[in-house]
Amino acid sequence: MLKRYLLTPGPTAVPPEVLLRMSQPLIHHRTPEFEALFAQVQEKLQWLFQTKQNVLILAASGTGAMEAAVSNTCSPGDTVIVVNGGKFGERWLKISQAFGVKVVELKVEWGQAVSVDAVAHALKAHPDARAVLIQASETSTTVLHPVEQISALTRNTNTLLIVDGITAVGATVTPMDRWSIDILVTGSQKALMLPPGLAFLALSDKAWKQVEATKQPRYYFDLRREYKEQQKHTTAYTPAISLINGLHEVLRLMQEEGLEHIFARHALLASATRAAARAMSLKLLAPDAPSPAATGVWLPDGVDGSRLLKYMRDGMGVDIAGGQDHLKGKIVRISHIGYAGPFDVITAISTLEMALRRFGQQIELGSGVRRAEEILLEGWPPVGQ
Ligand SMILES: *Cc1c(COP(=O)(O)O)cnc(C)c1O
């Protein structure tokens, strides 16, 4: 038997109480029972997004909500500014192009955060831009972009700030209303500790006005129709009932922990992971603006990352992520988002140490683990708490 550990930045591990909750017999969705469940989940989602707006729930992966954000606010021929610093920034670009929207692309080197100045310049050059599209946390490069500063640029303009928060919401601060985020998007299989299949988004008043004005064909992702139904605590089409049951349990667990504690836990796990990598003499992919969701680490020259990951997964039972596109085989990404604790970090680092040794590297066994333990000891609740 090989005991398995899922330590990838999506999908992430699901807590046992959530798995149990999702295995309950189905209830029909056009019933008072489901509407009561849905209403509770909606209220908890407002708490999570830190917004007074309705958070819409779609049966889709996260990309569905990204597409809905674009198709409901951008007409063909509109111009948008896309921050493209990784695979998911590129996805904003491709979705926009698919809907006939002109893209001003702000290319950012993988591993770097976008500079606020670059966004300011783009907005000056394109004052008519319909939206700025960005990731809060760019999972492919493990970078955190400066969303709060960028929101100061779009706040009192006609330009919408559309944020992919798929590995940020529930992992780090993204207070939608306080930061004047116009559309905030997330998905179920990252910080929300659920299987894939739910996408979420909330829109500001400014964004809703634009939804009415947008000339773009929409059907399944017509947010006007979805809003109308979800105000009545139901959905336009059949909801993913079991996932919404699980979501209820997840949000209960999250409220029990509290947002501040959730963010502090993610920050601590991320900081221990980074310190461990440095102690192993491995370079960080995003040293200047690291995401609390996952940590990208450069592998030593001469190590075939794809083979290393396969060995870790199939030989050791530990699944961590690799790099995409030009980073394929060159980096690993260790996840600490969602249902993650100190011993997930220890497991990931220990596995990496052992696998690198197997692959002929002169890594001192325990060097990373030791450093991670030191950081975790400093930050973990003291005895008696
Ligand atoms: C995972 C992820 C997505 C894509 O979500 P899917 O659920 O695969 O559609 C988009 N953006 C970010 C930042 C992600 O981490």
The ligand as an ORCA input file, in Angstrom:
! r2SCAN-3c Opt
* xyz 0 1
  C      -6.909     26.928    -10.490
  C      -6.927     28.316    -10.985
  C      -7.747     28.718    -12.052
  C      -8.503     27.759    -12.910
  O      -9.535     27.204    -12.334
  P     -10.241     25.894    -12.945
  O     -11.040     25.530    -11.761
  O      -9.196     24.921    -13.333
  O     -11.068     26.342    -14.070
  C      -7.766     30.039    -12.420
  N      -7.009     30.936    -11.792
  C      -6.203     30.604    -10.776
  C      -5.370     31.670    -10.134
  C      -6.130     29.287    -10.342
  O      -5.312     28.955     -9.331
*
